[in-house]
Amino acid sequence: KLHTSDYLKLAHAAVQGADRAEIFTFGTRLTRITAALRIRDRDQALARVAALVDDWDGGTRMGPTLLAFLSVPRFSAFARGAAIVILSDALERGDHAELEMAMRRLSARAFRLSLATPLAGDPRFQPATAALRAILPVLDDLVDGSSIAGLTDFILSLARPAPTAVAIWKRVS
């Protein structure tokens, strides 16, 4: 919850600056907030988001909400070929088997699936919960979400070619 305001500011910047960006919140339910974040004035946009999202303090049930996302064909289509970054503490309150199933399905659709958690900012952090251990195999990245500057750098790096692809391209050309 400590990072929610910064994450929303970053989401607003992404929607304002990217050709295609879709933003959802999920706590105990899924809420699409992209339209609210299209409002140019950040304060007005964030006020609109606050009015839309009513489960800020309900905990995180990633599995059921990601399955809800995947069950809506137009939402699921957003994931096809996308670089998906989930910003969450990942302290799952639901069944971790549901989360694992949802993340496997999401990973199969996405170009890249990343989880940014503020917990990873602690040097002692270990993905020790059953939920995190279950989803690690399908994640392309598990990154520190405690610093907006670092998170921004990570997100911007997704737009650059991967080092492996660059190396392959140099050999071909």
N, C-alpha and C positions, 0 to 999 in steps of 0.2 A: 504494500500500500504506500510505502514511503516514496516509491519511484513512479507512482501512477501519473502525477502531474507532468513529470519530465517525459514519460513515455507518450503521453497525449500530445505534448508539444512537438515531439519528434514525429508522431503520426501526422499531425497537422502539416508540418514541413514536407513530409513525404507526399501527401496528397496534393499540396500546392505546387511541388516541384517536379513530380513525376508524371509522365504521360498516362501511365496506368498504375494505380495503387488502390488496393482494397483494404479497408481496415475494419476489423471486428473486435469487440470485447467479448470475453467470456469469463464468467465467474461461475454462477450456477445455471446461466442460460446464455445463448448466443445473441449478440446485438450488433447489427451492421451500422457503423457510424460514419461511413465514407461521405455520405451526402452532407452531414453536419460539418465535417472537416473541410468541405469545399468552400465554406464561407471564408472569405479572404481575411477578415479581421479575426485574429487568433482568439481574443477574449470572447467574442461572440460565438465563435465556433465551439470553444470549450464549454461555454455555458449551454449551448444546444446539446452537446454530448452529455453533459451532466443531467440534463432533463430526459434524455433518452435511456440512459443506463440506470437501472434500478437495483442492480445486484452487486454494488461495489463491495459490500461487507459480508457477502454470503459464503465466502470461501471459494475454492477452485475445484470445479468438476470438469476437468479437461476432456476426459473420455466422452461423456455424454454430449458435451457441447460440440466437440469436434465431429462426433458422429452425426449430430444435427446439421452441422455445416455440410458434411458430405452427402447427406440425404436430400439436400435441395439442389436439383440439377444445375441451376445457374450459378450457385455458390461453388459447387464442386468443379464446374468448368473454370472458375477463376484459378483453381489450383493447377490446372494442366500446364505443365512447362514453366511454372512460376518458381521464383526464389521466395520461399516462405520463411519468415522469421517470426517465431512465437516469443513474445516477451512475457515471462511469467516466473514466479518463484518456484513453480512446478511442485508445490506441496499439495499433491493430489488428494482430494477428499473422497473421491469415488473409487470404483473398482479399477485397479491398475490393469486388469486384463482388458477392460473396455478401452482404456487409454492406449494400450499397446496395439489393439486392433485398429483403432482410429488412426494412430500415427503410421502404422504400416500402410494403410490405405492412402493416407495423405502423401506419404513418401513415394508411393508408386505413381502418383499423379504429378508430383512436383519435380522440377529440375533440381532443386536443392531444398533441404529442410533443415532449419537451424532453430535451436532453442537458446535464447539469451535469458539468463537468470541472474538477478543481483546477488544471489548466494555464491556464485562463482567468483565474485570479487574478493572473497575471503581466501587467503592462501591455504587455509586448512580444509577448504571445501572438498568434499568427496561425494560423488553421485551415489549415495548409499541407500536412498529410499527404494522400496520395491518398484515404485512407478518409474523413477529415473533409470534404474538398472534395466527395467523392461524395455524402455524406449531408446536407450543408447545405441543399440545396433542399427536403428533406422535413421538416426540423426547424422547429418553431414557435419554439423558443428554444434558444440556445446560451448557457449561463450559467456564472458563476463558481461552482465547487463547492469552493473552498478554504476557505470560511468557513461553519461550520455555522449561524451566526446569519443570514448572508445567504441561505443555501440554505433555511433554515426560512422566512424571509420570502417567498422566491420560491414555495415550495410552498404556503404559506398564501394567497398571492395568487391561486393557481389556483382557490380556492373563491369568489373574488369575481367579480362580472360584469365582463366585459371593458369597457374604456372605450367602445368603439364600440357595444356592445350597450346600454350605459347611455344613451348619447347618442340612439340610435335610439328607445329606450323613452320618453325624455322628449319626443321629438317626437310620438310616437303618443299619449301619455296627456294 
